[in-house]
Amino acid sequence: MTAVTHPRTRSFDLSLLRGGRAYLWLAGISLILAVASLHWPSTPSYDPWSWLIWGREIHNWITGSGPPPNQALHIAGGSSWKPLPVIFTTVFAFAGSAQPNLWLVVARAGAVLTVLVSAKLAMRITWNLVSRDGDNAGWSGTWFDRFVAAAPVAFAGAAALVCTAFTPSYPLNMLVGYSEGVMTAAFLIACERAWDGHHRQAFVLGIIPCLDRPEVWPVWGLYGLWLMWRDRDARMLVIGLAILMLACWLIPQKLGGGSVSGLVNHPLQNHSKTSAVFASFPFWSELAYKLWPLVLERLEIASLIMIFTTAFLVIRTRRGGASWLDALRRHRAAVAAAIAGGFGFIWWLGISAETQEGFAGNPRYAVIGVMLVCISGAAAYGWACTGLARLAGTGLRRLSQRRPDTRMLTASWKARVTATTALMVLIFLFVPNWFAHRMPSIASIRDEARYEAQLREGMAYLIDDYGGPQKVVQCGSMMANNLQLTMLAWYIDEPIYYVKALPVYAKDQTVLSGIGPNIILQDGDNSDTIGDQGPTAVQVQSWEQAWQHKNGSAYKIIVKRPVTLYADCSVYNPNPDKKS
C-alpha cells in the first residue's frame, strides 16, 4: 500500500517509510550493532549450541572431515530441530572456531532488525492515519509546522521501539543466540511486502519464519493458496517452496535418527519446572501470567481500542452505502493496525492452546504476537494525537458559535496537535506507571549475559587446562548440568547424546548406583539450594564422595568459576554411547 496522497500532505512525505531500499539500511545498521555487541561477554545458549553442533556435523558429512562418528548428523539430544538456524550454522562451520560468534552476529542482527522494522511499521501506519486528520496550517509551512506534523509519527515509532526492544526475556534470549529475531524480522517484512501488493515477494520471504516455527505454516499455507488463485503464474513458485520447506524439516530428522513425531512430542520432563504446562489450567496460566505481561498494558489496551474503533468505522461506512471491500479500503491504515493487533492476540491464544496440550510455552514463542501488538498499540497512540486534536477543534468551534465571548479559545491545528501529543506522551510514560517494572534494565541484561559468557569461558578453560578435548573424551563417561550439555558436546566435538545430564533433584539417588562418571563439569554456586536445571556444587561433591567410597577412586578438582571440573580416569567407566 502506498502512502495516502491527501492533497494537504504532499509537501510532507515520509518516503523513507516505504520501499524495499529502507530494509537495506535497516539491515546494515542491525549488522553493525550486532558485530559491536560482541565486545560484550558473549555466548550461545542451550538451543543455539545444538544448532551449532548439527551445522558442524553436516559440514563434516559434506567435507568428510572429523572422526567417523562425527561424519553423520545426530538429532538425538539437544533442542528441537529447526532448519533456519542450522542453514546458517552449517555455512559458518567452514569458519571453524568462529562458528559460534558468527551465528551470534546473525541472531542479534535479526533481533535488532525486528525492533527497527516494528518501529518502521508503527510509524508508517501512523503516518497514513494522521495524514487524514490535518489541515493546511498544520501540514505545510515552516520547519516548526513540519515538526509538529511529524511528532505523532515519531511518538508512535518511539513507543514501538521501546516496547519491542525491552520486551521481558527478549533481549537476553536474542543476545544468547535464539533465532526468533531472524524469524520475526522476516515475518514483518513479508507482511509489509504484502501490504504493498508484492505478494510473490511476501510469499518467498514467508518461508523464512516457516523454517523456524511450525505455527507459521497455516498462515503461509493459506496465503499460498490465495496467491495461486489470484496469480496462476505463481503456482509453481508456491508448490516448489512448500515442498522445499517440508523437505528441510523432515529429511534431516530422518537422516539424523530423529522422527517426525519430534515436531509435536515434548515430554514434560524436558520442560522447565516454571513452565505453565504444570499449572492446573495451563492455557490460562500461559496467557495471563506468561504472555500478557510481555507487553506494557497501556499498549495492549490501546491495541484493543484500535481494533474496536476500526470495526466501528468500517461498519458505519458499510451502513452508509459502501460495500464491505470499499469500507475496508477507505480505512486501510486503521484496518492494518487492527489486523496486526488482532493477529498478535490470536497468536498468543495459539501458544496458550499448545501449552494446554503439553508444549513448553516458552515466552519467546510469542515474539511474533508481541511485536504485532506493540505495532498496533503504538499506532493507536499516534493516531490519538491528531484524533483528539480534531475532536478538540470541533468542540471549540461549537463552543465559540454558542458563546461569542469564547472565540479566543479557538486554537490552531498546530497548537492542538502540540497539546494532544504532549498529553499522550505523558499518558504513555506515567499512566499506569506501576507496570513499568516488567521491562528489564540494561544492567540486568548485561549481568545475565555476562554470567552466561563466564560459563562458556570457564568450560573452555577447564577443558584446555586438563589437556584438551581429546584427553577429556579418552577419560571416559561424563556428565554436566542439563543446560550445559550442548556447550560441552560442542567443545569436545562429540554428538550431544554422548554427554549425560546430572540429576535435577538432590533426592534422586540413582546417580549413586554403579561407578561414577569419569568427568563432571558442574556450574553454579556453592549454596545448598537446588536449581531448576541440576544439582549445586555442594551436592555434586557429596555424590563424588559416595563414588569414591564405592570404588576407591579419587576425583581431581579444578575450578574456574563459575564452573568446576571433577575428573577421575583411574577407574575407566566407558560411555556406552561412544562410537569409535
Helices and strands as residue ranges (DSSP letters): G 15-17, H 21-36, G 37-39, H 46-63, G 68-70, H 83-92, G 93-98, H 99-130, H 136-139, H 143-165, H 170-175, H 180-195, H 199-210, G 214-216, H 217-230, G 232-234, H 235-255, G 260-263, G 268-270, G 276-278, H 282-285, I 286-291, G 292-294, H 297-319, H 324-330, H 332-356, G 363-366, H 367-402, G 404-409, H 413-430, G 433-438, H 442-466, H 469-475, E 478-480, G 482-484, H 485-492, G 496-498, E 500-501, G 509-512, E 519-523, H 537-551, E 556-560, E 563-567
